[in-house]
Amino acid sequence: MVSTPLVVVFVVIGALLGAVGGFFLARKYMQDYFEKNPPVNEDMLRTMMMSMGQKPSEKKIRQMMQQMKTQNSTSKKK
């Protein structure tokens, strides 16, 4: 039979390896995600508005950015 302290050591080592591996997998996933889907910034809003035929004013751009920030913060609270 295997002694109890040895089992505890193996469990702790396994948990640490799993945590480190999970961290690096999650990090790689998020880097790939942000590379494919960059967060929206003011330049992207300006480009979208111009492509839709609207003339983007600075006030409109800032208002839309503020609305998006507000929407993101309320959706995170839920």
C-alpha positions in Angstrom: 0.0 0.0 0.0 1.0 3.6 -0.6 1.5 5.7 2.5 -0.8 8.6 3.1 1.8 11.4 3.1 2.9 10.2 -0.4 -0.6 10.4 -1.7 -1.0 13.9 -0.3 2.3 15.0 -2.0 1.1 13.6 -5.4 -2.3 15.3 -5.1 -0.7 18.6 -4.3 1.8 18.3 -7.2 -1.0 17.3 -9.5 -3.1 20.3 -8.4 -0.2 22.7 -9.0 0.6 21.3 -12.4 -3.1 21.5 -13.3 -3.3 25.1 -12.2 -0.1 26.1 -14.1 -1.2 24.3 -17.2 -4.7 25.8 -17.0 -3.2 29.3 -16.6 -1.1 29.0 -19.8 -3.9 27.4 -21.8 -6.3 30.2 -20.8 -3.6 32.9 -21.5 -3.1 31.4 -25.0 -6.8 31.3 -25.7 -7.3 34.9 -24.7 -4.4 36.1 -26.8 -5.8 34.3 -29.8 -9.3 35.7 -29.1 -8.1 39.3 -28.8 -6.0 38.9 -32.0 -9.1 37.8 -33.9 -11.6 40.1 -32.1 -9.9 43.3 -31.0 -11.8 45.5 -28.6 -13.7 48.4 -30.2 -11.9 51.8 -30.0 -12.6 55.3 -31.2 -10.9 54.8 -34.6 -13.0 51.7 -35.3 -16.2 53.6 -34.4 -15.2 56.4 -36.7 -14.5 54.0 -39.6 -17.8 52.2 -39.0 -19.8 55.4 -39.0 -18.1 56.6 -42.2 -18.8 53.3 -43.9 -22.5 53.7 -43.0 -22.5 57.2 -44.6 -22.6 59.2 -41.3 -20.2 62.0 -40.5 -18.7 61.2 -37.2 -18.4 64.1 -34.8 -16.2 63.9 -31.8 -19.2 64.3 -29.5 -21.0 61.3 -31.2 -17.9 59.1 -30.9 -17.4 59.9 -27.2 -21.2 59.3 -26.6 -21.1 55.9 -28.3 -17.9 54.9 -26.4 -19.6 55.9 -23.1 -22.7 54.0 -24.0 -20.7 50.9 -24.7 -18.8 51.2 -21.4 -22.0 51.6 -19.5 -23.6 48.6 -21.3 -20.5 46.5 -20.5 -20.5 47.4 -16.9 -24.2 46.7 -16.4 -23.9 43.3 -18.2 -21.0 42.3 -15.9 -23.1 43.0 -12.8 -25.8 40.5 -13.9 
